């Protein structure tokens, strides 16, 4: 299995509502993630069928147990995005902390990194534009990015406590979050929904301005 770059979108469970999944899928499409198919044994399912299953699971506050077969878990989706061969999305409930659920969008690291482990110019720009588009979905509370060997994704509570976020190569948080600054560039987002963008410049191509 290849190493993956991940982009994680965190939500509060209190913001879950009956048509959440359908609304979120529609927003993913507007942001540039086109539905391709389900994943693994769910390849033949439609987007609506996957959304209905995942909505039911979230409504039930489902978390996969150690002894529960993965067929009971949230269903994963493959997307069309740019020239990438694999872009996959999946849900984790009550992760990375209590009272939240997270959507992970993953791409093989080999498709986004140069040999020196910095991000390709085109990949950095595409992923950042995707994240800015996803940030416009009102219920998203934080977007973190990371590579396979990075530390764990921080919870919303940890971000607000000032812990250093997973920012490889960027993070978007709400304007009042006041994130820990470890030398990353902080840029206010003023177009559309307000937010704070943190760029980890050491991981980005020289001269990358976001």
C-alpha positions in Angstrom: 0.0 0.0 0.0 1.5 3.4 -0.9 2.0 6.3 1.5 -0.7 8.9 1.3 -1.1 12.6 1.6 -4.3 13.5 3.5 -6.5 16.5 3.8 -8.9 16.2 6.8 -12.1 18.3 7.3 -13.4 18.4 10.9 -17.1 18.9 11.9 -18.9 19.1 15.2 -21.5 16.5 15.7 -23.9 19.2 17.0 -23.8 20.5 13.4 -25.0 17.2 11.8 -28.5 17.5 10.2 -30.7 15.1 8.1 -29.5 16.2 4.7 -25.9 16.9 5.7 -24.4 14.2 3.5 -26.2 15.1 0.4 -25.4 18.8 0.9 -21.7 18.0 1.5 -21.5 15.8 -1.6 -23.0 18.6 -3.7 -20.4 21.0 -2.3 -17.5 18.6 -3.0 -18.7 18.6 -6.6 -18.7 22.4 -6.8 -15.2 22.5 -5.2 -13.9 20.2 -8.0 -14.2 16.6 -6.6 -16.2 14.7 -9.2 -17.8 11.4 -8.1 -16.2 8.4 -9.8 -17.4 5.4 -7.8 -17.5 3.7 -4.5 -14.4 1.9 -3.3 -13.6 -1.9 -2.9 -16.8 -3.9 -2.7 -18.9 -0.8 -2.9 -17.6 0.1 -6.4 -21.1 -0.4 -8.0 -22.9 1.9 -5.6 -24.2 5.3 -6.6 -23.3 8.5 -4.9 -26.8 8.8 -3.4 -26.6 5.2 -2.0 -23.2 5.9 -0.4 -24.5 9.2 1.0 -27.6 7.5 2.5 -25.5 4.8 4.1 -23.0 7.3 5.6 -25.8 9.6 6.8 -27.4 6.8 8.7 -24.2 5.7 10.2 -23.4 9.3 11.4 -26.9 9.7 12.8 -26.4 6.5 14.8 -23.0 7.8 16.0 -21.4 4.7 14.7 -17.7 3.9 15.4 -16.2 0.7 14.0 -15.2 -1.6 16.8 -12.1 -3.8 16.9 -14.2 -7.0 16.3 -16.7 -5.5 13.9 -16.3 -6.4 10.2 -15.4 -3.5 8.0 -18.5 -4.1 5.9 -20.4 -2.3 8.6 -18.1 0.8 8.4 -18.6 4.0 6.5 -18.4 3.6 2.8 -15.5 5.2 0.9 -15.6 7.2 -2.4 -13.3 7.6 -5.3 -13.2 11.0 -7.0 -12.0 12.6 -10.2 -9.7 15.5 -9.5 -7.0 17.0 -11.7 -4.7 14.4 -13.3 -4.4 12.2 -10.1 -4.9 8.5 -10.6 -6.4 8.0 -7.1 -8.3 10.5 -4.9 -10.3 8.8 -2.2 -12.5 10.0 0.6 -13.7 8.4 3.8 -15.4 9.3 7.2 -14.2 8.7 10.8 -16.6 9.4 13.6 -15.6 10.6 17.1 -12.1 11.3 15.6 -9.7 12.8 16.4 -11.7 13.7 19.5 -15.1 13.4 21.1 -18.0 15.3 19.6 -16.5 15.6 16.2 -16.4 13.6 12.9 -13.8 14.0 10.1 -13.7 13.5 6.4 -10.3 12.5 5.0 -9.4 13.1 1.4 -6.2 11.1 0.4 -3.9 11.1 -2.6 -0.7 8.9 -2.9 2.3 11.0 -1.8 4.1 10.0 -5.0 1.5 12.1 -7.0 2.1 15.3 -5.0 5.7 15.3 -3.9 9.0 16.0 -5.6 12.0 13.7 -5.0 13.2 16.1 -2.2 9.9 15.7 -0.4 8.6 19.2 -1.1 5.3 19.6 -2.9 5.1 19.9 -6.6 4.2 23.4 -7.7 1.0 22.3 -9.5 0.0 20.0 -6.7 0.5 22.6 -4.0 -1.7 25.1 -6.0 -4.4 22.5 -6.8 -4.7 21.2 -3.3 -4.8 24.7 -1.7 -7.5 25.8 -4.1 -9.5 22.7 -3.3 -9.1 23.4 0.4 -10.2 27.0 0.0 -13.3 25.8 -1.9 -14.1 23.1 0.7 -13.8 25.8 3.4 -16.9 27.5 2.1 -19.0 24.6 3.4 -20.4 26.3 6.5 -20.0 23.3 8.9 -16.3 22.8 8.3 -14.4 23.8 11.4 -10.8 23.1 10.4 -8.9 21.7 7.5 -5.5 20.1 8.2 -3.1 18.4 5.8 -0.3 15.9 6.4 1.9 13.2 5.1 2.0 9.5 6.1 4.8 9.9 8.7 3.4 13.1 10.3 1.9 13.3 13.8 -1.8 12.7 14.5 -4.5 15.1 13.3 -5.3 17.6 16.1 -8.9 17.8 17.5 -10.7 21.1 17.4 -10.2 21.5 21.2 -6.4 21.0 20.8 -6.3 23.6 18.0 -8.0 26.1 20.2 -5.6 25.3 23.0 -2.7 26.5 20.7 -1.2 23.1 20.0 0.9 23.0 16.8 -1.4 21.7 14.0 -0.7 19.2 11.3 0.3 21.7 8.5 2.0 19.8 5.7 1.8 22.0 3.8 -1.1 24.1 5.1 -4.0 24.4 7.6 -7.2 26.5 7.5 -8.9 27.3 10.8 -11.7 29.7 12.0 -10.6 33.4 12.5 -10.9 33.2 16.3 -8.9 30.0 16.6 -5.6 31.8 17.0 -3.4 28.9 16.0 0.1 28.2 17.2 2.6 29.8 14.9 5.8 27.8 14.5 7.1 30.0 11.7 4.4 29.2 9.2 3.0 32.0 7.2 -0.4 33.1 8.4 -2.8 34.6 5.8 -6.3 35.9 6.5 -8.9 34.5 4.1 -11.2 37.4 3.2 -13.0 36.1 0.0 -16.1 34.1 0.9 -16.1 32.6 4.4 -13.5 34.1 6.7 -10.7 32.0 8.0 -7.0 31.8 8.7 -4.6 30.0 6.3 -1.3 28.7 7.7 1.4 27.9 5.0 4.4 25.7 6.0 6.8 27.4 3.7 9.6 24.8 4.1 7.4 22.2 2.4 6.3 24.4 -0.5 8.1 25.2 -3.7 10.4 28.3 -3.6 8.4 31.5 -4.1 5.1 29.8 -3.6 2.6 32.5 -2.5 -0.6 30.6 -1.9 
